[in-house]
Amino acid sequence: MFLSGKRFELTPNKELAVNSKAIRSLSVAVILATSMAASAVSAHADETKIAVVDMQKALQSVDSGKKAKSQLEKEFNAKKQDLQKEEAAIKKMNGEFQKQALVLNDEARAKKQAEIQERIMKFQETTQRSQMEIQQKEQELTQPIIQKLRALIADTAKKKNYTLVLEKNENTVLYSQEKDDLTTEVVTLFNKNNKG
């Protein structure tokens, strides 16, 4: 090897020889430990059973869930109908104002515009309140069902010796075997246990 025009030679060094022996024995120990850990993990993986449940499908499939959905749809449609009536009334009011705007004096025009704006703001507030009420009602109706489903899932998983149950949806579980999908079984058990 050449550096600044001078030649350097590597000569055997006793310290280097001792360190390389230590490094080799340490490397062997690390490789051995890694292979033991890998075999322990694979042995444990053989014991791990993972199931999936599509909670959305289960919630919509159980009888209680269908009943809750029907009740929510009735309330939603009633609120939607009221909101549509109010929206149509505001559009009509605005249309009439547009026709009359040219013949109204500034004070009357400003007053009518303020009326329309106030009605629009009330409509928006009512719309937001209705959405929040529907969301609260949905929580109120579905939460007890979800709790019962979770308990059933836990019981079923324990009986079938599953280590882990994941929620199956397109964002979390890309693939699972049909035999590990507990959704249908959980729905059947839920309906059987919660008749009436």
N, C-alpha and C positions, 0 to 999 in steps of 0.2 A: 504494500500500500504506500502511496506517495503523498506527502503533504509538504508544502513549501519547499519542494525540491529535495527533501530528505526522505530516506526510506526508513519505515518503521516495521519491525517484525514482531509478530505475536509469539511470545514464548510461553510455554506451559507455566501455569501459576498454581501452586498448591491450594491456595485459598479458593481459586476458581474451581478446581477439581472437587473440593469438599462441598462448595455451594451447589455445583451441578448434581452431585449425588443427593443432596438434600432436596433439591428441586424435583429430581426424578421420583424420589420416594413420596414427596408431597403430591406430585401429579398422579401417581398410582393411587394414593389414598383418596384424592378427590374423585377420580374416575370410579373407584370402587364405591364410594359413598353415593355418587350420583346414580350409578346403576342400581344400588340397593333401594334408593328413594324411588326411582322410576318403577321398579318391580313392586314396591309397596303401594304406589299410586295405582298401578294397573290392577293389582289384586283388589284394592278398594273399589276401583271402578267397576269391577265385576259384580260387586255387591250393591252398587248404586242403581236404583230404579227410579226413573223419572216419568211422571205422567203429565198430561196436559188437560185443561178444561177451558172451553170457550165460554167465559162468563156471560158475555153479551148474548150468545145464543141460548144459554141456559136460562137467563133472566127472561128472555122473550118466549121461551118454550114452556116454562112451568105455568100451570094454571093460574097461580097467584099473579105472575108477571103479566099474563095476557089480560087479566082483570084490571090490573093497575094501568096498563097501557090504554085499555078501553076508557077507563075513567079519566085519564089524562087527556085523551083525544077529545072527549066530550067537553071538558073544561076549556081546552085550547080552542076548539071550534067556536064555542060560545064567545070567548074573548075576541077571537079573530073576527067574528061577525060584527060585534060591537065596534071594533076598531075600523073595520071596512066601512061601516055606516058613517062614522065620524070623519073618516078620510074623504068620503064622497061629499059629505056636507061642507067640508072645508074647501074642496075643489069647486063646488058649486058657488060658494060664497066668494071665492077668489075670482071665478069667471064673471060673476055679476059685477064685482068691483072693477074688473078690467073694462067692462062695457060702460060703466058709469063714470069711470075715472076722468074722462074728458069734460064731462058736464058738472062735476062736483067742484066746489071751491076748495082752496088749499086746506082749510081747517077741517072740512068734512072728509076730504080725501085722507088726511093724516089720521083722523079718528077711525075711519074704516080700516085703514092699513094697520093701525095699532090693534084693532079688534081681531083682525085675521092673524097677526103675529102672535097675539096672546093665545088664540085658539090652537094655533100650530104648536106652540110650546106646551100647552096642556095635553095635546094629543101625543107629543113625543114623551112626556112624563108618564102618561097613561100606558103607552106602549112599553116603556122600560119597566114600569111597575108590573105589568101583566107578564112580561118575560120572567121577571124575578119570582113572581108568584108561582108560575108554572114550574120553574126550576126547583123551588122549595117543595112544591107538591110532589114532584117527581122523586126528590130525595126522601120525603116523608113516606111515600108509598113503596119505594124500592129498597130502602135501607134494611128493613126487617127481612125482606126476602133474601137479600145478599148475605146477611148474617147467617140465616138458616142454610143457605147454599154453602157458605164457607165451612160451617160445622159439618155438614154432610160430606163435603169434599175431604176434610181432615179424617173423618171416620172411615170413609171408603179407602183412602190412601193407607191408613194404618192397617186395615184388614187385608189389603192386597200387598202389604210390605213395600210401598213406594217410599223412597227417601225424600223426594222432592216433587211438588206439583207446580207447574208453571201455568200462567194464564196464556191460553192460545189465542193469538191474533196475528195478523199479517206482519206486524212490526216487531214482535218478540220471538215467535217460534217459526222458523223457516221450514222445518220439517219435523214430523213426528210420525211414529207408526200408529196405525188405527187402533191396535190393541192397547196402546197407552193413552188413548183419548177417553177420559171418564165422563165426558159431557152427557151423553145419552143415558148412561147409568145413573148419574146424579139427578137428572131431570125426572127419570122414572121413580127413583126413591123419594124425591121431594114431593111429587104428586101423590104418591102412595101414603106418605106420612102426613100430608097436609090437605086431606080431603075436607070439603065443606067450606 
